[in-house]
């Protein structure tokens, strides 16, 4: 399992994609989510039983320990890989979960949001992707509501590459912490990557409190991607959602 997780993490953290990689899978037509598992033998987990995203509901009360965020100014470059806009992060920023340190590798965006909170959909979602020394994955997800402009998003968008395969250095220091909500209570469930190879065994930590982004910021991201980049909701299959 660790070998599979390490491989998928490496794929997820790849820089600018070439044309063949972009064409391998997508969000519509015969390359869409319903076909991911058939497009490559490496995607077999896309038909798994613990897939993401989900509608988070039926919450179970649990004594969840606070996530210990240790984010520094480390955003180095922003890229357009054809499936999302991704900000790659320098080493040194971590979260602590289950007495384990997970290093922030990158964060990326989906519009509309992929997960739902008790049936509510949001116009955009950001995923902060972390990897432990053992190759385990933890994703912190934050929902965006339309409202005031988001300073962290604005810093990233100022260097957003509009062509697939392009990547730009960020011209100003950006800490991922600028995008986090002030209230860091969260829901937790066991899931997968939401893109091929759909690796399972991912700790999902979904912030209860959304943040805001302006209509213009959300629309700009959607315009660059040219199509929605949200995987449809997956069956929960009796997985507990803790709060």
C-alpha positions in Angstrom: 0.0 0.0 0.0 2.8 2.5 0.9 4.4 1.9 -2.5 1.1 2.7 -4.3 0.5 5.8 -2.1 4.1 7.1 -2.8 3.6 6.6 -6.5 0.3 8.5 -6.6 1.7 11.3 -4.5 4.5 11.7 -7.0 2.0 11.8 -9.9 -0.1 14.4 -8.1 2.9 16.6 -7.4 4.2 16.6 -11.0 4.8 19.9 -12.6 3.5 21.1 -16.0 1.8 18.3 -17.9 2.6 17.3 -21.4 -0.2 17.0 -24.0 -0.3 13.2 -23.7 -0.9 13.3 -19.9 -3.6 15.9 -20.3 -5.4 13.8 -22.9 -5.3 10.6 -20.9 -8.2 11.6 -18.7 -10.6 14.5 -18.3 -13.9 15.6 -16.8 -16.3 15.1 -19.8 -16.9 12.8 -22.7 -15.3 9.4 -23.1 -12.4 10.5 -20.9 -14.7 11.6 -18.1 -14.9 10.3 -14.5 -17.2 7.4 -15.4 -14.4 6.0 -17.6 -11.3 6.6 -15.5 -11.0 3.1 -14.2 -11.0 1.8 -17.8 -8.6 4.3 -19.3 -5.5 2.8 -17.7 -4.6 -0.3 -15.5 -3.1 2.2 -13.1 -6.5 3.7 -12.5 -8.2 0.5 -11.1 -8.8 2.2 -7.7 -11.2 4.7 -9.3 -13.8 1.9 -9.0 -12.9 1.4 -5.3 -15.2 1.4 -2.3 -13.6 4.3 -0.4 -13.6 7.0 -3.1 -13.7 10.8 -2.8 -15.4 13.3 -3.0 -18.5 12.6 -0.9 -21.5 14.4 0.6 -20.4 14.8 4.3 -23.4 14.1 6.4 -24.6 11.8 9.2 -21.9 13.1 11.4 -20.5 11.1 14.3 -19.3 12.9 17.4 -15.7 12.2 18.1 -12.8 13.7 20.1 -10.9 15.0 17.1 -7.6 16.6 18.1 -6.9 20.0 16.6 -4.8 20.0 13.4 -1.4 21.5 14.3 -0.7 23.8 11.3 2.9 24.9 10.7 2.7 26.7 7.4 5.5 29.1 6.3 5.7 31.4 3.3 6.8 28.7 0.8 4.7 28.9 -2.3 7.2 28.8 -5.2 5.4 28.4 -8.5 2.0 28.1 -10.0 1.2 25.9 -12.9 -1.7 24.9 -15.2 -1.6 21.1 -15.7 -4.8 21.0 -17.8 -6.8 19.6 -14.9 -6.4 22.3 -12.3 -4.3 25.3 -11.3 -1.7 24.1 -8.7 0.7 26.0 -6.4 3.8 24.0 -5.6 5.3 24.5 -2.1 8.8 24.6 -0.8 9.8 22.1 1.9 9.3 23.0 5.6 5.5 23.5 6.0 3.7 20.8 7.8 0.6 19.7 9.7 0.5 17.3 12.6 -2.3 14.6 12.6 -2.4 11.4 14.6 1.1 12.2 16.1 2.4 12.1 12.5 3.9 15.0 10.6 2.7 15.6 7.0 4.6 18.0 4.8 2.6 20.3 2.5 3.6 19.6 -1.1 1.1 21.6 -3.1 -2.4 23.0 -3.2 -4.9 23.2 -6.0 -8.4 24.2 -6.8 -11.7 22.7 -8.1 -14.7 24.6 -9.4 -17.4 23.9 -8.5 -16.4 22.3 -5.2 -16.1 18.5 -5.1 -17.2 17.6 -1.6 -20.5 18.7 -0.2 -21.3 19.6 3.4 -24.6 18.1 4.5 -25.9 18.5 0.9 -24.7 22.0 0.4 -22.6 22.7 -2.7 -20.0 25.5 -3.0 -18.6 27.3 -6.0 -15.0 26.4 -5.4 -12.8 24.2 -3.2 -9.1 24.1 -2.4 -7.1 21.0 -1.5 -3.9 21.2 0.5 -2.0 18.0 -0.2 0.4 16.6 2.4 2.7 13.6 2.5 4.3 11.9 5.5 7.8 10.4 5.6 6.0 7.0 5.2 4.3 8.1 2.0 0.8 8.5 3.6 -1.4 11.2 2.3 -3.5 13.8 4.1 -5.7 16.4 2.3 -7.0 19.5 4.0 -10.0 20.8 2.1 -11.5 24.3 2.4 -14.8 25.5 0.7 -15.3 28.9 -0.8 -18.4 31.0 -0.7 -18.9 33.9 -3.0 -18.3 37.1 -1.1 -15.3 39.3 -0.4 -12.1 38.8 -2.4 -9.6 36.4 -1.0 -6.2 37.8 -0.5 -4.4 34.5 -0.8 -6.2 33.6 -3.9 -5.5 37.0 -5.4 -1.8 36.6 -4.8 -1.9 33.2 -6.6 -4.1 34.5 -9.5 -1.7 37.4 -10.1 0.6 34.9 -11.7 -1.9 32.3 -13.0 -0.7 30.6 -16.2 -3.6 30.5 -18.7 -2.1 27.9 -21.1 -1.9 24.2 -20.4 1.6 23.2 -19.5 2.7 26.7 -18.5 4.2 27.4 -15.0 5.1 30.7 -13.5 7.1 31.7 -10.5 5.1 33.5 -7.9 6.2 37.2 -7.7 5.2 37.7 -4.0 5.6 35.6 -0.9 2.5 33.5 -0.3 1.7 31.4 2.7 -1.0 28.7 2.4 -2.2 29.9 5.8 -3.7 33.0 4.2 -6.4 30.8 2.7 -7.3 28.8 5.8 -10.4 29.9 7.8 -10.0 31.4 11.2 -12.0 28.6 12.8 -10.2 25.3 12.1 -12.8 22.8 13.3 -13.0 20.0 10.8 -14.8 16.9 9.6 -12.8 13.8 9.0 -13.3 10.7 6.8 -11.2 8.1 5.0 -11.2 8.6 1.2 -9.1 8.8 -1.9 -7.5 11.2 -4.3 -10.2 12.8 -6.5 -8.2 12.4 -9.7 -6.6 9.3 -11.3 -5.1 7.1 -10.0 -7.7 7.6 -7.2 -5.5 6.2 -4.6 -7.3 5.2 -1.4 -6.2 5.5 2.2 -6.2 9.3 2.2 -7.0 11.1 5.4 -9.5 13.8 4.5 -9.7 16.8 6.8 -12.5 19.1 5.7 -12.8 22.5 7.3 -16.3 23.2 8.7 -16.0 27.0 8.1 -15.9 28.2 4.5 -13.9 31.2 3.3 -14.8 33.7 0.7 -13.7 34.5 -2.8 -15.1 37.1 -5.1 -17.3 36.3 -8.1 -14.5 37.6 -10.3 -11.9 35.3 -8.7 -14.1 32.2 -9.1 -15.0 33.1 -12.6 -11.4 33.7 -13.6 -10.4 30.2 -12.5 -13.3 28.6 -14.3 -12.4 30.5 -17.5 -8.8 29.2 -17.4 -10.0 25.6 -17.0 -12.7 25.9 -19.7 -14.8 23.2 -18.0 -15.8 22.2 -14.5 -13.1 20.1 -12.8 -15.1 18.5 -10.1 -15.4 14.7 -9.9 -19.0 13.6 -9.1 -19.9 12.6 -5.6 -19.0 9.0 -4.8 -20.9 6.5 -2.6 -20.1 6.8 1.1 -20.5 3.0 1.6 -21.1 3.3 5.4 -17.9 5.2 6.0 -18.1 7.2 9.2 -17.8 11.0 8.9 -16.4 12.3 12.2 -16.7 15.7 13.7 
